[in-house]
Amino acid sequence: TSDFHIKHKFNSNREEILKRAVKAVKYALNYVDDVEFYAEDAGRTENEYLAKVVQAVVNAGATVVNIPDTTGYCFPDEYGAKIKYLVDNVDMKNAILATHCHQDLGMATANTLSGVINGARQVEVTINGIGERAGNTSIEEVVMALRSHKDRGFDTNINTQHIYSTSRLVSSLMNMPVQPNKAIVGRNAFAHSSGIHQDGVLKNVETYEIINPKDVGIDDNAIVLTARSGRAALKNRLSLLGVKLGSEELDKVYENFLTLADKKKSVNDDDILMLVGKEARLNRIKVEYLQVVCGIGVRDVASIGLNIAGEHFEATATGNGPVDAAIRAVKNIIRREMKIHEFLIQAIDRGSDDVGKVHMQVEHKDVVYYGFAANTDIVAASVEAFMDAVNKFVD
């Protein structure tokens, strides 16, 4: 409906486009009762002409009229004013207005919310904000923004506790990793690395979190230890690892921690236990060998040998695929109640000979432990990631 599209894409004029819009709606009504009309590039369409088009298609029987900011051009106040203009100047009958915003200038979510505030009652959104060019409005951002501002009087019927798992599913199936600092579903969305922030979160989580991670399906927030972390964060992590230190001991370990943190981007559990002289704990169980037989038309079988505190154990198991068989073999040796919550495989680059990274979350006694490994053999990487997590709770 914008002059850009009418002239350059259709080589037409406003009057002809108006006729084609009505004709298209009437044609669709021959087949379905619920017809959505899409006024492409409405964001750059003059409001008076847009209102004329919307009125014409509503009169023709459209039940939803979509007002897309196709190029992501609008500012939130401008897009909101456009929706309000249509609400005030079009007899919508029983039809509703829908938003469809793009992220070209980083304002898709803001524009969508502005549209809702000004009268739109359907929002067109995508998981993780995937979409044409820079992407579309993220469903998770809109849902949680409305949920966080209940005083606005808007909400959705979305079960928010499935947001994170759905995000990971889409990311995996489409081979599109989620950027770490992505709002709501990014790896760092609930991670705190600043010392002041960490201290505040440990005292009262609401000091720096407006959303409970569990509300979107994430087990808990994460205190990421860096050179900016304070004593409170280090003491908390040591406590989670079962290490208790006196004040003087903590001061000494903290000094060594800062020296190490200056050299590394982040400090992991292995590093912390090394600082307090208990690094052997995370290496108590080692994989001595792993052999897997798999293929088409054969049963997947895995044999594994583990070294546990110097003692050798072996087991064999079958499973639904080589990874499942290997994990079952490990469980035949380490008989603990363990449940895998998340299992994510990512290639570092591309190609069949690439190194694969495996992230895993393993629950034991209501506590979730994280495991990580990288290997050119994805089955080996999976077992090593599982063992990385298991080593953190097996005494």
Protein Blocks (a to p, Z undefined) as FASTA:
>chain_A
ZZklmmmmnopafklmmmmmmmmmmmmmmmbmbdcdddehklmgcfklmmmmmmmmmmno
pabdcdddfkomacfklmmmmmmmmmmmccekjaccdddddfklopmmmmmmmmmmnopa
bdcddehhiaehjbpcdfklmmmmmmmmmmnopacfbdfklmmmmmmmmmmmnopacdfk
lghjamklmgcfbfklmmmmmmomklmpcbdfklnopabdcddddfkbcfklmmmmmmmn
opacdfklmmmmmmmmmmmmmmpmbdcfklmmmmnopammmmmpccfbdcddedehiacd
ddddddeehiacddddddedjklmmmmmmmmmmccddddfbdcdddfbgcjkbccddddd
ddeehiacddddddfblklmmmmmmmmmmmmmpZZ
